[in-house]
Amino acid sequence: MRWGQGFFAVQAIAGAAWWIAVFASPFLREATLGQLNPVAVAALDIPLFVIASAVAALGVRAAAIVATGWTALVAIALAVYATVTGEAGWGVLVMIGAAGCSMLAASLIVLGRVPTAWITYGPFGFRSAPIRQKTGSYLAQTLGQLVFFWGLFLVVFPLAITSFEHRWGVAIAFPLIAGPVGFVILVLASALGISSAYVMSTLGGGTPLPSAMPNRLVIRGPYRWIRNPMAVAGIAQGVGVGLVLSSWLVVLYAVIGSVLWNYAVRPLEEADLEKRFGDQFRDYCASVRCWVPRFGGIRRLDS
């Protein structure tokens, strides 16, 4: 809860400082509000954002909800305005960031925690794959998953983000070398992802998707050197795509994805694996790191 209160305190101070700067600097006003009337916006934003955040910093739940709801509403409205007019793009990014952080802080104040367990509901709930399926079936399912999720997260979303980045006027020029470097990263990361998926589906008796997880702990192939090669591959792919598209927002999208995966998804996934595989998984974690490859002391795990 204290972390949530601390965030709202910082947000209240930053919001007040931002409004002072808006009225003092025409450049900042145009970059964040475009042609919107700052007086009209301030009449609503100061009480519902700045003051509400200050009250939320005292631990008042209702104020946290009001500040978060208003921040999300402003982010959406400003995004629509920027998309239509091509103005206030930097204001959109600031408000999207504030809205996301406000949701996390409000969760800490209202619930006392961030409810990450919702990730495991529905189609993303942790369930083992049917044991009697043939390896070819697991491979086919895995291929379908790769095509769908890579198409969505590495093509559709990045192209949409890049489009908004240019429309909102927040694009930043990349050096010419960024494209080739990004392509190499993308190819290498994709190779890592494909090899990891292949090992998972052929040796694990399942797929990478949480709803059809492997029935056996996989410690071969890339999994001998790093615990989460597919996550590493996906993050590197996102960075590679961002470099190819010369989009700093796509690179940021990949970095944010890595943070969310590490702090929201990974603990739930590893708790499920420990529950299913017990000491075997605990020994594996002791020998193989999550993000940084380790090239020794792994042979004893093979069985």
C-alpha positions as CSV (number, residue, x, y, z in Angstrom):
1,M,0.0,0.0,0.0
2,R,2.8,2.4,0.8
3,W,4.2,2.0,-2.7
4,G,0.8,3.0,-4.1
5,Q,0.6,6.0,-1.8
6,G,4.1,7.0,-2.7
7,F,3.3,6.9,-6.4
8,F,0.3,9.1,-6.1
9,A,2.3,11.6,-4.0
10,V,4.9,11.8,-6.8
11,Q,2.1,12.0,-9.4
12,A,0.4,14.9,-7.6
13,I,3.7,16.8,-7.4
14,A,4.5,16.0,-11.0
15,G,1.0,17.0,-12.2
16,A,1.2,20.3,-10.4
17,A,4.6,21.0,-11.8
18,W,3.4,20.0,-15.3
19,W,0.5,22.5,-15.2
20,I,2.8,25.3,-14.1
21,A,5.1,24.4,-17.0
22,V,2.1,24.3,-19.4
23,F,1.1,27.9,-18.7
24,A,4.7,29.0,-18.7
25,S,5.9,27.3,-21.9
26,P,4.0,27.6,-25.2
27,F,6.3,24.8,-26.6
28,L,5.4,22.3,-23.8
29,R,1.7,23.4,-24.0
30,E,1.6,22.6,-27.8
31,A,3.5,19.4,-27.5
32,T,1.2,17.9,-24.8
33,L,-2.1,19.6,-25.4
34,G,-2.0,20.7,-29.0
35,Q,-4.6,23.4,-29.6
36,L,-6.8,22.4,-26.7
37,N,-7.7,25.3,-24.3
38,P,-5.4,24.8,-21.3
39,V,-7.7,26.7,-18.9
40,A,-10.7,24.4,-19.8
41,V,-8.6,21.3,-19.4
42,A,-7.0,22.5,-16.1
43,A,-10.5,23.2,-14.6
44,L,-11.2,19.5,-14.7
45,D,-7.7,18.0,-14.5
46,I,-6.4,19.8,-11.4
47,P,-9.1,18.6,-9.1
48,L,-9.6,15.2,-10.6
49,F,-5.9,14.4,-11.3
50,V,-3.6,16.6,-9.1
51,I,-5.8,17.0,-6.0
52,A,-7.2,13.5,-6.2
53,S,-3.7,12.1,-6.5
54,A,-2.7,14.1,-3.4
55,V,-5.6,12.7,-1.4
56,A,-4.9,9.2,-2.7
57,A,-1.4,9.6,-1.4
58,L,-3.0,9.7,2.1
59,G,-4.5,6.3,1.5
60,V,-8.0,7.3,0.6
61,R,-9.3,4.6,-1.6
62,A,-12.1,6.6,-3.3
63,A,-9.5,9.3,-4.3
64,A,-7.3,6.6,-5.8
65,I,-10.2,5.3,-7.9
66,V,-11.2,8.8,-9.0
67,A,-7.6,9.7,-10.0
68,T,-7.1,6.5,-11.9
69,G,-10.4,6.6,-13.7
70,W,-9.9,10.2,-14.7
71,T,-6.3,9.5,-15.9
72,A,-7.5,6.6,-18.0
73,L,-10.3,8.7,-19.5
74,V,-7.9,11.5,-20.3
75,A,-5.5,9.1,-21.9
76,I,-8.2,7.7,-24.2
77,A,-9.6,11.1,-25.1
78,L,-6.2,12.6,-25.8
79,A,-5.3,9.6,-27.9
80,V,-8.4,10.1,-30.0
81,Y,-7.7,13.8,-30.3
82,A,-4.1,13.2,-31.3
83,T,-5.1,10.5,-33.9
84,V,-7.6,12.9,-35.5
85,T,-5.5,16.1,-35.4
86,G,-1.9,14.8,-35.3
87,E,-1.3,17.0,-32.2
88,A,-0.5,16.5,-28.5
89,G,1.3,13.2,-29.2
90,W,3.7,13.6,-26.3
91,G,0.8,14.3,-24.0
92,V,-0.8,11.0,-25.0
93,L,2.3,9.1,-24.1
94,V,2.6,10.8,-20.7
95,M,-1.0,10.1,-19.9
96,I,-0.9,6.4,-21.1
97,G,2.1,5.9,-18.8
98,A,0.4,7.7,-15.9
99,A,-2.8,5.7,-16.4
100,G,-0.9,2.4,-16.4
101,C,1.0,3.2,-13.2
102,S,-2.1,4.7,-11.6
103,M,-3.9,1.4,-12.1
104,L,-1.1,-0.5,-10.4
105,A,-0.9,2.0,-7.5
106,A,-4.7,2.0,-7.1
107,S,-4.6,-1.8,-6.9
108,L,-2.1,-1.6,-4.0
109,I,-4.2,0.9,-2.1
110,V,-7.7,-0.6,-2.8
111,L,-6.8,-4.3,-2.8
112,G,-3.4,-4.4,-1.0
113,R,-1.9,-6.2,-4.0
114,V,-1.7,-6.2,-7.8
115,P,-4.1,-8.9,-8.9
116,T,-1.8,-10.8,-11.4
117,A,-3.7,-14.0,-10.9
118,W,-6.3,-12.9,-13.4
119,I,-3.8,-13.7,-16.1
120,T,-4.3,-17.4,-15.5
121,Y,-8.0,-17.3,-16.1
122,G,-9.7,-18.5,-19.2
123,P,-7.6,-19.7,-22.2
124,F,-4.4,-18.8,-20.4
125,G,-5.1,-20.9,-17.3
126,F,-2.3,-23.4,-16.5
127,R,-3.4,-26.8,-17.7
128,S,-1.4,-29.8,-18.9
129,A,-1.8,-31.0,-22.4
130,P,-3.7,-34.3,-23.0
131,I,-1.2,-37.1,-22.4
132,R,-2.4,-39.5,-25.2
133,Q,-1.8,-37.2,-28.1
134,K,1.0,-38.0,-30.5
135,T,4.1,-35.9,-30.9
136,G,2.9,-34.7,-34.3
137,S,-0.2,-33.3,-32.8
138,Y,1.8,-31.3,-30.3
139,L,4.1,-30.0,-33.1
140,A,1.1,-28.9,-35.1
141,Q,-0.5,-27.1,-32.1
142,T,2.8,-25.4,-31.4
143,L,3.2,-24.3,-35.0
144,G,-0.3,-22.8,-34.9
145,Q,0.5,-21.0,-31.7
146,L,3.7,-19.5,-33.1
147,V,2.0,-18.3,-36.3
148,F,-0.9,-16.7,-34.4
149,F,1.0,-15.1,-31.5
150,W,4.1,-14.1,-33.6
151,G,1.7,-12.6,-36.2
152,L,-0.2,-10.7,-33.5
153,F,2.6,-9.5,-31.3
154,L,5.4,-9.1,-33.9
155,V,3.4,-7.9,-36.9
156,V,0.0,-6.5,-36.1
157,F,0.8,-4.7,-32.8
158,P,4.2,-3.3,-33.9
159,L,2.7,-2.0,-37.2
160,A,-0.2,-0.3,-35.3
161,I,2.2,1.2,-32.7
162,T,4.5,2.5,-35.5
163,S,1.4,4.0,-37.3
164,F,0.3,5.9,-34.1
165,E,3.9,6.9,-33.4
166,H,4.1,8.7,-36.8
167,R,0.6,10.1,-36.6
168,W,1.1,11.5,-33.2
169,G,4.4,13.1,-34.2
170,V,6.5,11.4,-31.6
171,A,8.8,9.4,-34.0
172,I,12.5,9.6,-33.5
173,A,15.1,9.1,-36.3
174,F,17.2,5.9,-36.0
175,P,20.7,5.5,-37.5
176,L,20.8,3.5,-40.8
177,I,22.5,0.6,-39.1
178,A,19.5,0.0,-36.9
179,G,17.6,-1.8,-39.6
180,P,20.2,-4.5,-40.4
181,V,21.1,-4.9,-36.7
182,G,17.4,-5.4,-36.0
183,F,17.0,-7.9,-38.8
184,V,19.9,-10.0,-37.4
185,I,18.5,-9.9,-33.9
186,L,15.1,-10.9,-35.2
187,V,16.5,-13.9,-37.2
188,L,18.6,-15.2,-34.3
189,A,15.8,-14.7,-31.7
190,S,13.3,-16.5,-34.0
191,A,15.7,-19.4,-34.4
192,L,16.0,-19.6,-30.6
193,G,12.2,-19.4,-30.3
194,I,11.6,-22.2,-32.9
195,S,14.2,-24.5,-31.4
196,S,12.8,-24.0,-28.0
197,A,9.2,-24.7,-29.2
198,Y,10.4,-27.8,-31.0
199,V,12.1,-29.2,-27.9
200,M,9.1,-28.4,-25.8
201,S,6.6,-30.1,-28.1
202,T,8.7,-33.2,-28.9
203,L,10.3,-33.9,-25.5
204,G,7.8,-32.3,-23.1
205,G,4.6,-33.8,-24.3
206,G,2.8,-30.5,-24.6
207,T,3.0,-27.0,-26.1
208,P,4.4,-23.6,-24.9
209,L,0.8,-22.3,-24.4
210,P,-0.3,-22.4,-20.7
211,S,-3.6,-24.1,-21.6
212,A,-1.6,-27.1,-23.0
213,M,1.6,-27.2,-21.0
214,P,4.1,-30.0,-21.2
215,N,3.7,-33.1,-19.1
216,R,7.4,-33.6,-18.6
217,L,10.0,-31.0,-17.4
218,V,12.1,-30.1,-20.4
219,I,15.8,-29.5,-19.7
220,R,17.2,-30.2,-23.1
221,G,18.1,-28.0,-26.0
222,P,18.1,-24.2,-25.1
223,Y,16.5,-25.2,-21.8
224,R,19.8,-26.6,-20.7
225,W,21.3,-23.1,-20.6
226,I,18.4,-20.8,-19.7
227,R,15.1,-21.4,-18.0
228,N,12.9,-19.3,-20.3
229,P,14.4,-19.3,-23.8
230,M,11.0,-18.6,-25.5
231,A,10.5,-15.5,-23.3
232,V,14.0,-14.3,-24.1
233,A,13.4,-15.0,-27.8
234,G,10.1,-13.1,-27.8
235,I,11.5,-10.0,-26.1
236,A,14.6,-10.0,-28.5
237,Q,12.2,-10.4,-31.4
238,G,10.2,-7.4,-30.3
239,V,13.4,-5.3,-30.0
240,G,14.5,-6.5,-33.4
241,V,11.2,-5.6,-35.0
242,G,11.4,-2.2,-33.4
243,L,14.8,-1.6,-34.9
244,V,13.7,-2.8,-38.3
245,L,10.7,-0.4,-38.2
246,S,12.9,2.4,-36.6
247,S,10.3,2.7,-33.9
248,W,11.4,3.5,-30.4
249,L,7.9,2.8,-29.1
250,V,8.0,-0.7,-30.4
251,V,11.3,-1.2,-28.6
252,L,9.7,0.2,-25.5
253,Y,6.7,-2.1,-26.1
254,A,9.1,-5.1,-26.0
255,V,10.9,-3.8,-22.8
256,I,7.5,-3.3,-21.1
257,G,6.5,-6.8,-22.1
258,S,9.6,-8.2,-20.5
259,V,8.9,-6.4,-17.3
260,L,5.3,-7.6,-17.2
261,W,6.3,-11.2,-18.0
262,N,9.0,-11.2,-15.4
263,Y,7.0,-9.8,-12.5
264,A,3.4,-10.9,-13.4
265,V,3.6,-14.1,-15.5
266,R,6.8,-15.8,-14.5
267,P,6.1,-16.1,-10.8
268,L,2.7,-17.8,-11.5
269,E,4.2,-20.1,-14.1
270,E,7.1,-21.1,-11.9
271,A,4.8,-21.8,-9.0
272,D,2.7,-24.1,-11.2
273,L,5.9,-25.9,-12.4
274,E,7.1,-26.3,-8.9
275,K,3.7,-27.7,-7.8
276,R,3.8,-30.2,-10.7
277,F,7.4,-31.2,-10.8
278,G,8.6,-30.6,-7.2
279,D,12.2,-31.2,-6.4
280,Q,13.1,-31.8,-10.0
281,F,12.1,-28.2,-10.9
282,R,13.7,-26.8,-7.8
283,D,17.0,-28.5,-8.7
284,Y,16.6,-27.1,-12.2
285,C,16.1,-23.6,-11.0
286,A,19.2,-23.9,-8.8
287,S,21.3,-24.9,-11.8
288,V,19.9,-22.8,-14.6
289,R,19.2,-19.1,-14.4
290,C,16.1,-17.3,-15.7
291,W,17.6,-14.7,-18.0
292,V,21.4,-15.2,-18.2
293,P,22.7,-18.4,-19.7
294,R,24.8,-20.7,-17.5
295,F,27.0,-23.2,-19.3
296,G,28.1,-25.4,-16.5
297,G,26.7,-27.7,-13.8
298,I,23.7,-28.9,-15.8
299,R,24.5,-32.5,-16.8
300,R,23.4,-33.9,-13.4
301,L,19.9,-32.8,-14.1
302,D,19.5,-35.1,-17.2
303,S,17.5,-38.1,-16.5
